[in-house]
């Protein structure tokens, strides 16, 4: 049985990898891409999503969402990591907006969850503003969602902390108010944070092999990944990148690849630790415990990286063959 997903995304480079991974998997039914600012602004992100829809004939709806965090203070795109328009050196021309859903991302999420209660999994790989807005408009959706999967946060497991500050991961830092609203809601959340996404690596050779073994998909991934690899080589000294957004898709396909730590989560919303995700994972009763009234969520603690990399590669190779057969 396929899992119906709405992928809430800020289409940059690893987002595109995740989108194609989700579309390629026979285990997933990609219903929509709801777009949020983040790696690039929401206009470029929406254009990138429409480009992927047109290029790969995606049946998923494309829905534009939030352009600003809940604070109303604009967030600068991550040009250093994803380029001016989100796809690195690859320049995507303007796409027709005729295929764009007219609803806001928040309203689309509400309508979809209410129309199919217990069926929709929300996968968020960007700032959590769209999900928070949906909760504010219709808090009852929390009881109607099958699962929420979040690529974001950093909890110090495996020695991994922040990537935008010493303690904060980029998506949580971008809108900590939204992140805290999402983690406070009474819906089941699985967090695929830096604690596990940094445990898997796409090397230049790995991406080159996918390019060489496919006719089209691997070439596109190779083209957009070059800018990404250049950034990582400056930071780590190696032309390889962590597997961030695709790891959330891997969990949706094969959750057995991961192990977890359970407990409620708070997000620091201001000060030098802004965006820091804090999980209470013990069973001790404290005199003062702001976590006690929050639902327990599971945070990724380990991952079978070899199997994850094989899953990504094999899924895309099969997808590329199906595309080739349609030409």
C-alpha positions in Angstrom: 0.0 0.0 0.0 1.4 3.4 -1.0 1.8 6.2 1.5 0.1 9.5 0.5 2.4 12.4 1.1 2.4 16.2 0.8 6.0 17.4 0.6 6.4 20.9 2.1 9.7 22.1 0.5 11.9 25.1 -0.3 13.2 23.8 -3.6 16.9 24.1 -3.5 19.4 21.4 -4.5 18.8 18.6 -2.0 15.1 19.4 -2.1 15.1 18.6 -5.8 16.8 15.3 -5.0 14.2 14.6 -2.4 11.3 15.5 -4.8 12.6 13.1 -7.5 13.2 10.4 -4.9 9.6 10.7 -3.7 8.2 10.7 -7.2 10.4 7.7 -8.1 9.4 5.5 -5.2 6.5 3.1 -5.8 5.9 3.2 -2.1 4.9 6.8 -2.1 2.1 8.8 -3.7 3.3 12.3 -4.0 0.1 14.4 -3.9 1.5 17.9 -3.7 4.5 20.1 -3.3 3.7 23.0 -1.0 6.3 25.7 -1.3 7.9 27.8 1.4 10.8 30.3 1.4 14.1 29.0 2.7 16.9 27.9 0.4 15.6 30.5 -2.0 12.7 32.9 -2.0 9.2 31.5 -2.4 8.9 32.8 -6.0 12.0 31.0 -7.2 11.1 28.0 -5.2 7.7 27.8 -6.8 9.2 28.2 -10.2 11.7 25.4 -9.5 8.8 23.1 -8.4 6.9 23.9 -11.6 10.0 23.2 -13.6 10.3 19.8 -12.0 6.6 19.1 -12.6 6.9 20.0 -16.3 10.2 18.2 -16.8 9.3 15.0 -15.2 5.5 15.0 -15.7 4.7 15.1 -12.0 1.1 14.6 -11.1 1.6 16.4 -7.8 -0.1 19.7 -7.3 2.2 22.7 -6.9 1.0 25.2 -4.2 2.8 28.4 -3.2 3.0 29.1 0.5 4.6 31.4 3.0 7.1 34.0 1.8 8.0 35.1 5.4 8.5 33.6 8.8 5.8 34.2 11.4 7.8 37.1 12.8 7.3 38.9 9.5 11.1 39.5 9.3 12.4 38.4 5.9 14.9 35.6 5.7 17.7 35.9 3.2 18.0 33.0 0.7 20.9 30.6 1.2 22.7 31.8 -1.9 26.1 30.5 -0.6 24.7 27.0 -0.5 22.0 26.8 -3.2 22.8 29.7 -5.6 20.8 32.7 -6.6 17.7 30.8 -7.8 18.0 27.6 -5.8 19.5 25.1 -8.3 23.1 26.2 -8.2 24.6 26.7 -11.6 21.5 25.5 -13.3 19.3 28.4 -14.5 15.6 27.5 -14.8 13.6 29.8 -17.1 10.2 31.2 -16.0 7.5 28.5 -15.9 3.8 29.0 -16.7 1.7 29.5 -13.6 -1.4 27.9 -15.1 -0.7 24.7 -13.3 -0.3 26.4 -9.9 -3.1 25.7 -7.3 -4.9 28.8 -6.3 -5.0 28.1 -2.6 -2.4 29.0 -0.1 -0.2 26.1 1.1 -1.7 26.2 4.5 -5.3 26.0 3.1 -4.3 23.2 0.8 -2.8 21.2 3.7 -6.0 21.7 5.7 -8.3 20.7 2.8 -6.2 17.6 2.0 -6.1 16.4 5.5 -9.8 16.9 6.1 -10.7 15.3 2.8 -8.6 12.1 3.6 -8.5 11.9 7.4 -5.8 9.5 8.6 -4.3 9.1 5.2 -2.0 12.0 4.6 1.7 12.1 5.7 3.2 15.6 5.8 6.9 15.7 5.0 8.5 19.1 5.8 12.0 19.7 4.6 12.1 23.5 4.9 11.1 26.1 7.5 7.9 25.0 9.2 5.9 28.2 8.5 3.3 26.5 6.2 2.6 23.8 8.8 2.3 26.3 11.6 -0.1 28.5 9.6 -2.3 25.4 8.9 -2.4 24.6 12.6 -3.3 28.2 13.5 -6.2 28.1 11.0 -7.4 24.6 11.8 -5.8 23.1 14.9 -8.1 20.0 14.5 -6.0 18.7 11.6 -3.4 17.5 14.1 -5.8 14.6 14.9 -6.4 13.9 11.2 -2.8 13.5 10.0 -1.2 10.1 9.6 2.3 11.3 10.5 4.5 14.4 10.2 8.1 13.8 9.1 10.4 16.8 9.6 13.9 17.2 8.2 15.2 19.7 10.6 16.6 20.2 14.1 19.8 19.0 15.7 19.9 17.3 19.1 23.6 16.5 19.7 23.2 12.8 18.9 26.3 11.4 17.2 28.1 14.6 18.0 26.0 16.6 15.5 24.7 20.0 16.6 23.8 23.1 14.4 24.7 24.1 10.9 23.6 27.7 10.9 24.7 28.4 14.5 26.6 26.2 16.9 23.2 24.9 18.2 20.6 25.5 15.5 19.8 23.8 12.3 18.8 26.0 9.4 15.1 25.2 9.1 14.5 25.5 12.8 16.5 28.8 12.9 14.6 30.2 9.9 11.3 30.3 11.8 11.7 29.1 15.4 8.2 30.3 16.4 6.7 28.1 13.7 8.8 25.2 14.7 7.8 25.4 18.3 4.1 25.6 17.3 4.5 22.4 15.2 6.3 20.5 17.9 3.7 21.6 20.5 0.8 20.2 18.4 -0.8 16.9 19.2 0.2 15.0 16.1 2.8 12.2 15.7 6.2 13.7 14.6 9.3 11.9 13.4 12.3 14.1 13.2 15.1 13.3 10.7 17.6 15.8 12.0 21.2 16.5 11.4 21.9 13.8 13.9 21.2 11.2 11.2 21.4 13.3 7.9 25.1 14.0 8.6 25.7 10.3 8.9 25.1 9.6 5.2 27.2 11.1 2.5 26.8 11.6 -1.3 30.4 11.6 -2.6 31.3 13.1 -5.9 31.9 9.5 -7.2 28.6 8.3 -5.9 26.7 11.1 -7.8 28.9 10.5 -10.9 28.0 6.8 -10.9 24.3 7.7 -10.8 24.8 10.1 -13.7 26.7 7.5 -15.8 24.1 4.8 -15.1 21.0 6.8 -16.1 20.0 8.6 -19.2 18.4 11.7 -17.8 17.7 11.9 -14.0 21.2 11.4 -12.9 22.5 14.1 -15.3 20.1 16.6 -13.8 21.1 15.7 -10.2 24.7 15.9 -11.2 24.3 19.3 -12.8 22.6 20.9 -9.8 24.9 19.2 -7.3 28.1 20.8 -8.6 27.4 24.1 -6.9 26.5 22.2 -3.7 29.7 20.1 -3.8 31.7 23.3 -4.3 30.2 24.8 -1.2 30.9 21.6 0.8 34.4 21.4 -0.4 35.1 24.9 1.0 33.6 23.9 4.4 34.7 20.3 4.8 37.6 20.0 2.3 35.8 17.2 0.5 33.7 17.2 -2.6 30.8 15.4 -0.9 27.6 16.5 0.7 25.4 15.3 3.6 22.2 13.6 2.7 19.7 16.0 4.3 16.3 16.2 2.6 16.4 12.8 0.8 16.9 11.2 4.3 13.3 12.2 5.2 12.0 10.5 2.1 14.1 7.4 2.9 12.4 7.2 6.3 8.9 7.5 4.6 9.8 4.6 2.3 11.8 2.4 4.8 11.5 3.5 8.4 13.4 0.4 9.5 16.6 2.1 8.3 16.5 4.3 11.4 16.5 4.0 15.2 15.0 6.6 17.4 15.1 8.5 20.7 11.7 9.5 22.1 10.5 12.5 24.0 8.7 15.9 23.8 10.5 18.8 22.1 10.8 22.6 22.7 12.4 25.1 20.3 14.2 28.1 21.6 12.6 31.1 19.9 15.0 34.0 20.8 18.5 34.8 22.0 21.8 33.2 21.0 20.3 29.7 21.1 17.4 30.7 18.8 16.3 27.7 16.7 17.9 25.1 19.1 15.7 22.0 19.4 15.6 20.6 22.9 14.2 17.1 23.6 13.4 15.7 27.0 14.3 12.1 26.7 14.4 10.9 30.3 11.5 9.7 32.5 12.4 11.8 35.5 9.6 13.9 37.1 10.9 17.5 37.7 9.4 20.2 39.9 9.4 22.5 36.9 9.0 20.8 33.5 7.8 22.8 30.5 8.0 19.5 28.4 5.4 17.6 30.6 2.4 18.9 28.7 3.7 18.1 25.3 3.3 14.9 23.2 6.4 12.7 22.8 8.0 12.6 19.4 10.7 10.4 17.9 14.1 11.8 16.9 16.3 9.9 14.5 19.3 8.5 16.5 21.0 6.2 13.9 20.7 5.3 10.3 21.9 2.4 8.1 23.7 4.7 5.7 24.8 1.9 3.2 21.2 0.8 2.8 19.9 4.4 2.5 22.4 5.1 -0.3 21.5 1.9 -2.1 17.8 2.8 -1.8 18.3 6.2 -3.2 20.4 5.0 -6.1 18.2 2.0 -7.0 15.0 4.0 -6.8 16.3 6.6 -9.2 17.8 4.1 -11.6 14.4 2.3 -11.9 12.7 5.7 -12.3 15.0 6.7 -15.1 14.3 3.4 -16.9 10.6 4.1 -16.7 11.1 7.6 -18.1 13.2 6.2 -20.9 10.5 3.7 -21.8 8.0 6.6 -22.2 10.1 8.4 -24.8 
